[in-house]
Amino acid sequence: MGLTHAEAVAADVADSLRPLRERFHLPDDLIYLDGNSLGPMPIATGERMREMVSKQWGDALIRAWNTHDWIGAPQRLGAKVAPLIGAKPHEVIVTDSTSVNLFKLLVAAAQLSDRPVLLSESGNFHTDLHIASGVADLTGLTLDIAPRAEVESRIGADTNLLLLTHVHYKSAERFDMEAVTRRAKQAGAFTVWDLSHSVGAVPLRLNETGAELAVGCGYKYLNGGPGAPAFLYIAEHLHERLVSPLRGWMGHAAPFAFTDDYVPARGIDRFLAGTPPILSLAALESGVDAFEGVSMERLWAKSIAMFDVFYGLVEARCPELECISPRGPEQRGSHISYRHPHAFELCQALIADNVIGDFRAPDVIRFGLTPLYLGFEDIWHGVDRMARILDSGSWRDPRFAVRGKVT
Ligand SMILES: Cc1ncc(COP(=O)(O)O)c(C=O)c1O
């Protein structure tokens, strides 16, 4: 039968993380199971943005680069993201998008050896593969895209770089970062990790696991707002060995000297390119601040409990859905995905019923389990509404088959 409604309510009452929900703006009666795609708005963000616009941009104007330390925002935010990924504060910088950061890191890291192969996983998030193919064309590397089960065995003497997404965007499968990084290192290859579905979702220990290069997304579990800047991580010992291919003035050792020659800044700052998007960085900062006072371990423990409840309820009430996410917590991230031939229509019918998950082509419906603001009763109602939609066949209404530009 899965958890009863009364048990779900009791689980929320017993949940010490429950008050964190007050940090977020969430419309009444909306069950938001899509924080793995776009996190909700922290309440503090509204206030912060008003202050940024009226006092800082409005009144301080260009003086704010110094008076409000706009210029230090990429590093300041990097230092706030660092504890969430187990890195040192100066090893992380917030800038550009995940795609652009991937490009910069891959091109820079490719120069570290003359080996010919850039290895990645088939079915990796498509931006990673597209960026990798562009990097391969530019650098002369050969792109080898291997099925997930073969990736590790394909690492060899010819591997220059390995590009992997830690938690898979569709299935939620998680690579063993420590084991894969070690294997790549033993073979003499560098690994670039995409942490977009990991940061703020699962506990990460980049330094401890020996990870050297990573990027990640700001608008998912970090709740930074639509199109929020992304982050880039480089282990300290590689800082002076890597040079960004995007030699913008913000990555120069002395941007305000206005010299013709390019001298990369020391440390990770050299991976900045153009002027930082200050308003977007401010929104992301309050998204990251919403994690204050709570450890990733506690959040992860709640995520595991929510996964089990979701899984049990769907198994009992929606048997036509096939779970494609691993059950073991060590093998997955913080979302749960199901295959259904009409996943798109089901997703639309759910949205019409105020339950937001998302669809991933061709046949997957995906739900983000985000312990900062979701409770067990939310999950109970989400699955209850999904079971009713499936039982009644209401997803067959033709209006649920209409596809917008964003699906
Ligand atoms: C694994 C992964 N990488 C990257 C991105 C997006 O990158 P960008 O910030 O460039 O849009 C996503 C978006 O969903 C993703 O799932």
The ligand as an SDF file (V2000), in Angstrom:
LIG
                    3D

 16 16  0  0  0  0  0  0  0  0999 V2000
   24.0960   17.3830  -16.7540 C   0  0  0  0  0  0  0  0  0  0  0  0
   23.7710   18.7570  -17.2430 C   0  0  0  0  0  0  0  0  0  0  0  0
   24.7430   19.5690  -17.6730 N   0  0  0  0  0  0  0  0  0  0  0  0
   24.4930   20.8140  -18.1060 C   0  0  0  0  0  0  0  0  0  0  0  0
   23.2070   21.3170  -18.1310 C   0  0  0  0  0  0  0  0  0  0  0  0
   22.8830   22.6800  -18.6110 C   0  0  0  0  0  0  0  0  0  0  0  0
   23.9480   23.4710  -18.8440 O   0  0  0  0  0  0  0  0  0  0  0  0
   23.8010   25.0570  -19.0790 P   0  0  0  0  0  0  0  0  0  0  0  0
   24.0240   25.7200  -17.7620 O   0  0  0  0  0  0  0  0  0  0  0  0
   24.8820   25.3620  -20.0270 O   0  0  0  0  0  0  0  0  0  0  0  0
   22.4480   25.3200  -19.6470 O   0  0  0  0  0  0  0  0  0  0  0  0
   22.1620   20.5050  -17.6900 C   0  0  0  0  0  0  0  0  0  0  0  0
   20.7810   21.0370  -17.7080 C   0  0  0  0  0  0  0  0  0  0  0  0
   19.8230   20.4270  -17.4280 O   0  0  0  0  0  0  0  0  0  0  0  0
   22.4500   19.2120  -17.2500 C   0  0  0  0  0  0  0  0  0  0  0  0
   21.4670   18.4100  -16.8360 O   0  0  0  0  0  0  0  0  0  0  0  0
  1  2  1  0
  2  3  1  0
  2 15  2  0
  3  4  2  0
  4  5  1  0
  5  6  1  0
  5 12  2  0
  6  7  1  0
  7  8  1  0
  8  9  2  0
  8 10  1  0
  8 11  1  0
 12 13  1  0
 12 15  1  0
 13 14  2  0
 15 16  1  0
M  END
$$$$
